[in-house]
Amino acid sequence: MIDFYKYISYHLLMNVLVLFIHITFACLWVGGMLFMVFVSSPYIRKTPFKDEAFQNIGKRFSNIGTLIGLPTLFITGLLNMHFLSVPYSSLLHPESVYQKTLQIKIHTFFLIVLISILHDFYFSPKAKNSKKYAKITRILGILNLILSLGIVFLASALRYNM
């Protein structure tokens, strides 16, 4: 009987740990973008080294957010689906409101990944020498923030089986 309780405790601990990692990286992703918009950008714009500062901060955030954070969110998201016994097939053919909301959330996530790759590895390196690319980079960053906040809203809706 003790082995059964150890198994249950281990299983629950893994569920909680995976969810904790997922929420932590979501906070890093969304919080990092909010910090950029409301704290660092207004300050940096007033400095004489603003272009270099934006490039360096953006590169650092890309390394942590895009290269580490987004894959971690994807993996922990799949694990959370598994732990909640949500079939992966429901992403293509949702059978409930919950699954439809989850489908929209994950499709939005893939859109964020695409925009992040374009932002970080195509437009951002060119933004240093081009106002056009700098503007596109800024627009993609704002779009990513809006979509990310949408995902937070959808995650909140999932909590209430919506």
MDAnalysis code that builds the backbone (N, CA, C; Angstrom):
import MDAnalysis as mda
import numpy as np

u = mda.Universe.empty(486, n_residues=162, atom_resindex=np.repeat(np.arange(162), 3), trajectory=True)
u.add_TopologyAttr("name", ["N", "CA", "C"] * 162)
u.add_TopologyAttr("resid", np.arange(1, 163))
u.add_TopologyAttr("resname", ["MET", "ILE", "ASP", "PHE", "TYR", "LYS", "TYR", "ILE", "SER", "TYR", "HIS", "LEU", "LEU", "MET", "ASN", "VAL", "LEU", "VAL", "LEU", "PHE", "ILE", "HIS", "ILE", "THR", "PHE", "ALA", "CYS", "LEU", "TRP", "VAL", "GLY", "GLY", "MET", "LEU", "PHE", "MET", "VAL", "PHE", "VAL", "SER", "SER", "PRO", "TYR", "ILE", "ARG", "LYS", "THR", "PRO", "PHE", "LYS", "ASP", "GLU", "ALA", "PHE", "GLN", "ASN", "ILE", "GLY", "LYS", "ARG", "PHE", "SER", "ASN", "ILE", "GLY", "THR", "LEU", "ILE", "GLY", "LEU", "PRO", "THR", "LEU", "PHE", "ILE", "THR", "GLY", "LEU", "LEU", "ASN", "MET", "HIS", "PHE", "LEU", "SER", "VAL", "PRO", "TYR", "SER", "SER", "LEU", "LEU", "HIS", "PRO", "GLU", "SER", "VAL", "TYR", "GLN", "LYS", "THR", "LEU", "GLN", "ILE", "LYS", "ILE", "HIS", "THR", "PHE", "PHE", "LEU", "ILE", "VAL", "LEU", "ILE", "SER", "ILE", "LEU", "HIS", "ASP", "PHE", "TYR", "PHE", "SER", "PRO", "LYS", "ALA", "LYS", "ASN", "SER", "LYS", "LYS", "TYR", "ALA", "LYS", "ILE", "THR", "ARG", "ILE", "LEU", "GLY", "ILE", "LEU", "ASN", "LEU", "ILE", "LEU", "SER", "LEU", "GLY", "ILE", "VAL", "PHE", "LEU", "ALA", "SER", "ALA", "LEU", "ARG", "TYR", "ASN", "MET"])
u.atoms.positions = np.array([
    [0.811, -1.188, 0.000],
    [0.000, 0.000, 0.000],
    [0.861, 1.262, 0.000],
    [1.980, 1.231, 0.682],
    [2.850, 2.404, 0.750],
    [3.385, 2.749, -0.637],
    [3.716, 1.756, -1.439],
    [4.207, 2.022, -2.790],
    [3.171, 2.781, -3.615],
    [1.898, 2.440, -3.432],
    [0.828, 3.138, -4.146],
    [0.836, 4.620, -3.776],
    [0.961, 4.927, -2.481],
    [0.971, 6.321, -2.032],
    [2.219, 7.054, -2.523],
    [3.341, 6.352, -2.566],
    [4.559, 6.966, -3.108],
    [4.368, 7.306, -4.580],
    [3.725, 6.399, -5.319],
    [3.476, 6.639, -6.738],
    [2.576, 7.858, -6.922],
    [1.486, 7.914, -6.154],
    [0.551, 9.034, -6.246],
    [1.265, 10.336, -5.889],
    [2.042, 10.329, -4.825],
    [2.768, 11.530, -4.403],
    [3.760, 11.968, -5.464],
    [4.496, 11.015, -6.032],
    [5.464, 11.325, -7.084],
    [4.753, 11.894, -8.309],
    [3.641, 11.271, -8.695],
    [2.883, 11.709, -9.868],
    [2.358, 13.133, -9.663],
    [1.793, 13.406, -8.502],
    [1.290, 14.751, -8.211],
    [2.424, 15.765, -8.170],
    [3.546, 15.379, -7.590],
    [4.699, 16.276, -7.541],
    [5.170, 16.624, -8.952],
    [5.201, 15.644, -9.838],
    [5.603, 15.903, -11.224],
    [4.611, 16.842, -11.905],
    [3.321, 16.631, -11.685],
    [2.299, 17.522, -12.254],
    [2.528, 18.957, -11.801],
    [2.719, 19.121, -10.496],
    [2.908, 20.460, -9.932],
    [4.209, 21.073, -10.439],
    [5.269, 20.293, -10.502],
    [6.558, 20.803, -10.966],
    [6.486, 21.261, -12.421],
    [5.868, 20.470, -13.274],
    [5.739, 20.838, -14.691],
    [4.884, 22.094, -14.839],
    [3.789, 22.172, -14.101],
    [2.939, 23.365, -14.157],
    [3.691, 24.586, -13.635],
    [4.467, 24.415, -12.565],
    [5.278, 25.499, -12.013],
    [6.270, 26.025, -13.054],
    [6.956, 25.125, -13.733],
    [7.915, 25.530, -14.774],
    [7.184, 26.258, -15.894],
    [6.031, 25.750, -16.298],
    [5.243, 26.361, -17.371],
    [4.831, 27.790, -16.992],
    [4.301, 27.951, -15.799],
    [3.861, 29.278, -15.357],
    [5.048, 30.223, -15.191],
    [6.158, 29.723, -14.670],
    [7.349, 30.561, -14.491],
    [7.857, 31.088, -15.829],
    [7.933, 30.232, -16.839],
    [8.406, 30.682, -18.150],
    [7.386, 31.583, -18.845],
    [6.103, 31.357, -18.595],
    [5.082, 32.268, -19.139],
    [5.233, 33.647, -18.501],
    [5.503, 33.679, -17.198],
    [5.737, 34.959, -16.510],
    [6.978, 35.653, -17.057],
    [8.031, 34.890, -17.284],
    [9.262, 35.452, -17.846],
    [8.995, 36.043, -19.226],
    [8.255, 35.321, -20.059],
    [7.968, 35.751, -21.428],
    [7.117, 37.022, -21.431],
    [5.961, 36.962, -20.803],
    [5.034, 38.099, -20.820],
    [5.584, 39.238, -19.959],
    [6.091, 38.908, -18.790],
    [6.651, 39.935, -17.907],
    [7.832, 40.652, -18.528],
    [8.659, 39.911, -19.252],
    [9.799, 40.528, -19.929],
    [9.357, 41.532, -20.977],
    [8.320, 41.180, -21.727],
    [7.814, 42.111, -22.744],
    [7.165, 43.331, -22.093],
    [6.402, 43.118, -21.033],
    [5.783, 44.250, -20.333],
    [6.854, 45.164, -19.735],
    [7.909, 44.570, -19.190],
    [9.021, 45.357, -18.652],
    [9.664, 46.201, -19.749],
    [9.864, 45.595, -20.910],
    [10.457, 46.338, -22.031],
    [9.589, 47.536, -22.412],
    [8.281, 47.320, -22.525],
    [7.368, 48.373, -22.981],
    [7.232, 49.489, -21.951],
    [7.042, 49.130, -20.690],
    [6.687, 50.133, -19.689],
    [7.847, 50.661, -18.849],
    [8.963, 49.942, -18.797],
    [10.058, 50.367, -17.931],
    [11.313, 50.719, -18.723],
    [11.867, 49.747, -19.428],
    [13.167, 50.005, -20.056],
    [13.082, 50.882, -21.305],
    [12.096, 50.654, -22.165],
    [12.021, 51.431, -23.414],
    [11.872, 52.929, -23.185],
    [10.968, 53.379, -22.312],
    [10.869, 54.829, -22.101],
    [12.176, 55.448, -21.602],
    [12.906, 54.714, -20.785],
    [14.186, 55.217, -20.286],
    [15.250, 55.207, -21.387],
    [15.362, 54.091, -22.084],
    [16.410, 53.936, -23.100],
    [16.242, 54.936, -24.234],
    [15.006, 55.246, -24.619],
    [14.762, 56.187, -25.720],
    [15.387, 57.562, -25.465],
    [15.594, 57.905, -24.204],
    [16.142, 59.218, -23.842],
    [17.666, 59.235, -23.791],
    [18.297, 58.104, -24.024],
    [19.755, 58.026, -23.912],
    [20.417, 58.160, -25.281],
    [21.663, 58.621, -25.308],
    [22.367, 58.755, -26.591],
    [22.760, 57.407, -27.209],
    [22.763, 56.346, -26.439],
    [23.169, 55.020, -26.927],
    [21.965, 54.101, -27.109],
    [20.805, 54.685, -27.453],
    [19.560, 53.911, -27.494],
    [19.586, 52.759, -28.493],
    [20.148, 52.970, -29.692],
    [20.161, 51.899, -30.693],
    [20.950, 50.688, -30.207],
    [22.124, 50.951, -29.663],
    [22.965, 49.866, -29.151],
    [22.300, 49.175, -27.955],
    [21.684, 49.965, -27.089],
    [21.029, 49.393, -25.904],
    [19.868, 48.486, -26.309],
    [19.033, 48.951, -27.247],
    [17.911, 48.119, -27.702],
    [18.412, 46.827, -28.337],
    [19.479, 46.910, -29.124],
    [20.036, 45.711, -29.752],
    [20.530, 44.722, -28.696],
    [21.264, 45.228, -27.708],
    [21.827, 44.342, -26.681],
    [20.751, 43.729, -25.787],
    [19.806, 44.541, -25.362],
    [18.725, 44.024, -24.518],
    [17.867, 43.040, -25.308],
    [17.561, 43.395, -26.550],
    [16.762, 42.515, -27.401],
    [17.442, 41.179, -27.641],
    [18.756, 41.225, -27.880],
    [19.503, 39.984, -28.115],
    [19.479, 39.102, -26.865],
    [19.655, 39.718, -25.716],
    [19.649, 38.966, -24.456],
    [18.270, 38.340, -24.204],
    [17.226, 39.145, -24.422],
    [15.866, 38.638, -24.213],
    [15.542, 37.542, -25.222],
    [16.031, 37.673, -26.454],
    [15.807, 36.639, -27.475],
    [16.440, 35.319, -27.060],
    [17.666, 35.399, -26.552],
    [18.351, 34.172, -26.138],
    [17.591, 33.461, -25.028],
    [17.114, 34.219, -24.069],
    [16.403, 33.608, -22.947],
    [14.961, 33.281, -23.331],
    [14.262, 34.253, -23.902],
    [12.842, 34.084, -24.196],
    [12.552, 33.162, -25.359],
    [13.138, 33.474, -26.517],
    [12.810, 32.721, -27.730],
    [13.511, 31.368, -27.777],
    [14.789, 31.342, -27.475],
    [15.544, 30.095, -27.630],
    [15.362, 29.116, -26.468],
    [15.095, 29.631, -25.278],
    [14.913, 28.751, -24.116],
    [13.447, 28.721, -23.682],
    [12.847, 29.894, -23.547],
    [11.493, 29.998, -23.012],
    [10.421, 29.353, -23.862],
    [10.389, 29.676, -25.149],
    [9.325, 29.137, -26.003],
    [9.385, 27.612, -26.140],
    [10.563, 27.017, -26.358],
    [10.590, 25.540, -26.376],
    [10.173, 24.925, -25.033],
    [10.570, 25.566, -23.936],
    [10.178, 25.067, -22.615],
    [8.665, 25.147, -22.439],
    [8.065, 26.254, -22.884],
    [6.604, 26.386, -22.803],
    [5.906, 25.323, -23.648],
    [6.461, 25.026, -24.806],
    [5.864, 24.003, -25.668],
    [5.912, 22.631, -25.000],
    [7.077, 22.262, -24.501],
    [7.250, 20.939, -23.882],
    [6.397, 20.813, -22.619],
    [6.445, 21.822, -21.761],
    [5.653, 21.741, -20.528],
    [4.154, 21.817, -20.830],
    [3.782, 22.510, -21.890],
    [2.374, 22.540, -22.295],
    [1.882, 21.163, -22.712],
    [2.702, 20.463, -23.499],
    [2.335, 19.095, -23.899],
    [2.257, 18.168, -22.687],
    [3.206, 18.324, -21.769],
    [3.180, 17.501, -20.552],
    [1.941, 17.807, -19.710],
    [1.574, 19.079, -19.627],
    [0.355, 19.438, -18.886],
    [-0.872, 18.806, -19.526],
    [-0.936, 18.795, -20.850],
    [-2.049, 18.124, -21.535],
    [-2.088, 16.648, -21.153],
    [-0.925, 16.020, -21.162],
    [-0.837, 14.599, -20.805],
    [-1.318, 14.372, -19.371],
    [-0.835, 15.193, -18.438],
    [-1.212, 15.028, -17.035],
    [-2.701, 15.268, -16.811],
    [-3.309, 16.124, -17.641],
    [-4.747, 16.401, -17.525],
    [-5.588, 15.447, -18.371],
    [-4.925, 14.486, -19.019],
    [-5.591, 13.492, -19.878],
    [-6.360, 14.131, -21.026],
    [-5.812, 15.209, -21.570],
    [-6.404, 15.845, -22.754],
    [-5.749, 15.195, -23.967],
    [-6.514, 14.542, -24.826],
    [-5.910, 13.875, -25.990],
    [-5.307, 14.891, -26.962],
    [-4.135, 14.570, -27.471],
    [-3.473, 15.469, -28.426],
    [-4.320, 15.648, -29.683],
    [-5.107, 14.649, -30.027],
    [-5.968, 14.740, -31.215],
    [-7.014, 15.841, -31.076],
    [-7.305, 16.238, -29.843],
    [-8.310, 17.288, -29.632],
    [-7.829, 18.642, -30.140],
    [-6.532, 18.765, -30.393],
    [-6.015, 20.020, -30.945],
    [-6.453, 20.195, -32.393],
    [-6.693, 19.095, -33.071],
    [-7.174, 19.160, -34.453],
    [-8.686, 19.055, -34.521],
    [-9.269, 18.275, -33.601],
    [-10.717, 18.043, -33.611],
    [-11.265, 18.190, -32.193],
    [-11.424, 19.432, -31.728],
    [-11.907, 19.620, -30.357],
    [-13.343, 19.130, -30.189],
    [-13.596, 18.512, -29.036],
    [-14.921, 17.949, -28.764],
    [-15.638, 18.680, -27.636],
    [-15.017, 19.707, -27.077],
    [-15.644, 20.463, -25.993],
    [-15.189, 21.916, -26.079],
    [-15.851, 22.764, -25.320],
    [-15.462, 24.177, -25.276],
    [-14.038, 24.295, -24.730],
    [-13.721, 23.500, -23.708],
    [-12.379, 23.492, -23.128],
    [-11.336, 23.167, -24.202],
    [-11.576, 22.121, -24.961],
    [-10.622, 21.714, -25.995],
    [-10.522, 22.757, -27.104],
    [-11.624, 23.411, -27.442],
    [-11.600, 24.463, -28.462],
    [-10.764, 25.646, -27.971],
    [-10.942, 26.025, -26.707],
    [-10.143, 27.110, -26.132],
    [-8.669, 26.732, -26.130],
    [-8.372, 25.495, -25.762],
    [-6.990, 25.014, -25.762],
    [-6.419, 25.026, -27.177],
    [-7.218, 24.638, -28.154],
    [-6.785, 24.656, -29.554],
    [-6.417, 26.081, -29.975],
    [-7.262, 27.035, -29.651],
    [-6.989, 28.437, -29.999],
    [-5.722, 28.914, -29.297],
    [-5.563, 28.532, -28.037],
    [-4.374, 28.916, -27.265],
    [-3.103, 28.378, -27.920],
    [-3.118, 27.135, -28.308],
    [-1.919, 26.527, -28.890],
    [-1.651, 27.070, -30.292],
    [-2.687, 27.297, -31.068],
    [-2.478, 27.899, -32.390],
    [-1.919, 29.316, -32.254],
    [-2.401, 30.051, -31.263],
    [-1.862, 31.388, -30.999],
    [-0.396, 31.286, -30.585],
    [-0.074, 30.280, -29.789],
    [1.318, 30.059, -29.387],
    [2.209, 29.842, -30.610],
    [1.754, 29.018, -31.558],
    [2.558, 28.782, -32.762],
    [2.732, 30.061, -33.572],
    [1.718, 30.903, -33.598],
    [1.830, 32.197, -34.272],
    [2.875, 33.068, -33.572],
    [2.890, 33.041, -32.252],
    [3.891, 33.781, -31.482],
    [5.296, 33.266, -31.787],
    [5.452, 31.962, -31.883],
    [6.763, 31.388, -32.215],
    [7.224, 31.899, -33.578],
    [6.344, 31.868, -34.562],
    [6.683, 32.351, -35.904],
    [7.064, 33.827, -35.874],
    [6.253, 34.640, -35.223],
    [6.543, 36.074, -35.143],
    [7.854, 36.316, -34.401],
    [8.104, 35.561, -33.345],
    [9.343, 35.717, -32.572],
    [10.567, 35.392, -33.409],
    [10.489, 34.339, -34.185],
    [11.616, 33.966, -35.050],
    [11.871, 35.057, -36.081],
    [10.803, 35.541, -36.713],
    [10.957, 36.635, -37.682],
    [11.511, 37.886, -37.003],
    [10.962, 38.234, -35.859],
    [11.379, 39.422, -35.117],
    [12.849, 39.334, -34.714],
    [13.211, 38.216, -34.078],
    [14.535, 38.100, -33.467],
    [15.659, 37.816, -34.451],
    [15.374, 37.019, -35.472],
    [16.462, 36.534, -36.315],
    [16.458, 37.077, -37.735],
    [15.388, 37.748, -38.142],
    [15.367, 38.331, -39.485],
    [15.328, 39.861, -39.426],
    [14.288, 40.401, -38.797],
    [14.118, 41.858, -38.812],
    [15.023, 42.585, -37.826],
    [15.159, 42.068, -36.630],
    [15.945, 42.754, -35.603],
    [17.403, 42.988, -36.003],
    [18.108, 41.999, -36.570],
    [19.487, 42.278, -36.989],
    [19.581, 43.368, -38.062],
    [18.545, 43.500, -38.886],
    [18.544, 44.515, -39.939],
    [18.086, 45.878, -39.420],
    [17.450, 45.898, -38.255],
    [16.902, 47.140, -37.706],
    [17.994, 48.131, -37.314],
    [19.178, 47.624, -37.070],
    [20.295, 48.481, -36.665],
    [20.600, 49.542, -37.727],
    [20.456, 49.174, -38.997],
    [20.824, 50.070, -40.097],
    [19.641, 50.556, -40.915],
    [18.428, 50.287, -40.476],
    [17.265, 50.641, -41.283],
    [16.078, 51.036, -40.406],
    [15.563, 52.241, -40.638],
    [14.379, 52.687, -39.891],
    [13.165, 51.838, -40.252],
    [13.112, 51.393, -41.501],
    [12.000, 50.551, -41.946],
    [11.968, 49.244, -41.146],
    [13.116, 48.588, -41.042],
    [13.181, 47.332, -40.292],
    [12.999, 47.565, -38.787],
    [13.460, 48.706, -38.302],
    [13.259, 49.036, -36.886],
    [11.767, 49.169, -36.586],
    [11.032, 49.791, -37.500],
    [9.587, 49.948, -37.313],
    [8.881, 48.594, -37.369],
    [9.271, 47.754, -38.331],
    [8.681, 46.413, -38.440],
    [8.972, 45.607, -37.173],
    [10.201, 45.713, -36.675],
    [10.585, 45.009, -35.454],
    [9.716, 45.456, -34.283],
    [9.507, 46.760, -34.173],
    [8.679, 47.304, -33.096],
    [7.231, 46.802, -33.209],
    [6.685, 46.821, -34.421],
    [5.307, 46.351, -34.647],
    [5.173, 44.870, -34.289],
    [6.145, 44.059, -34.714],
    [6.100, 42.623, -34.395],
    [6.196, 42.389, -32.887],
    [7.015, 43.188, -32.211],
    [7.129, 43.068, -30.759],
    [5.816, 43.383, -30.055],
    [5.149, 44.453, -30.502],
    [3.853, 44.826, -29.920],
    [2.812, 43.747, -30.212],
    [2.815, 43.241, -31.439],
    [1.886, 42.168, -31.810],
    [2.109, 40.935, -30.937],
    [3.374, 40.602, -30.704],
    [3.694, 39.454, -29.851],
    [3.187, 39.662, -28.426],
    [3.326, 40.874, -27.924],
    [2.837, 41.167, -26.576],
    [1.319, 41.006, -26.510],
    [0.612, 41.546, -27.489],
    [-0.853, 41.444, -27.514],
    [-1.288, 39.982, -27.591],
    [-0.653, 39.210, -28.477],
    [-0.991, 37.788, -28.597],
    [-0.663, 37.029, -27.312],
    [0.447, 37.383, -26.682],
    [0.836, 36.721, -25.432],
    [-0.161, 37.012, -24.318],
    [-0.632, 38.249, -24.240],
    [-1.665, 38.576, -23.258],
    [-2.959, 37.821, -23.573],
    [-3.226, 37.621, -24.864],
    [-4.377, 36.811, -25.265],
    [-4.254, 35.385, -24.765],
    [-3.050, 34.843, -24.816],
    [-2.822, 33.486, -24.307],
    [-3.047, 33.433, -22.797],
    [-2.608, 34.465, -22.083],
    [-2.849, 34.508, -20.636],
    [-4.356, 34.521, -20.364],
    [-5.098, 35.278, -21.165],
    [-6.559, 35.299, -21.024],
    [-7.147, 33.910, -21.284],
    [-6.697, 33.260, -22.360],
    [-7.202, 31.921, -22.683],
    [-6.845, 30.913, -21.591],
    [-5.640, 31.035, -21.032],
    [-5.244, 30.145, -19.933],
    [-6.152, 30.359, -18.722],
    [-6.513, 31.609, -18.478],
    [-7.440, 31.908, -17.381],
    [-8.808, 31.295, -17.655],
    [-9.255, 31.360, -18.899],
    [-10.545, 30.765, -19.275],
    [-10.509, 29.248, -19.101],
    [-9.377, 28.630, -19.428],
    [-9.251, 27.179, -19.271],
    [-9.412, 26.766, -17.808],
    [-8.954, 27.606, -16.915],
    [-9.070, 27.305, -15.478],
    [-10.526, 27.071, -15.086],
    [-11.445, 27.752, -15.787],
    [-12.874, 27.636, -15.486],
    [-13.620, 26.813, -16.537],
    [-12.864, 25.940, -17.227],
    [-13.425, 25.029, -18.236],
    [-14.175, 25.750, -19.342],
    [-13.670, 26.894, -19.722],
    [-14.286, 27.661, -20.805],
    [-13.516, 27.432, -22.092],
])
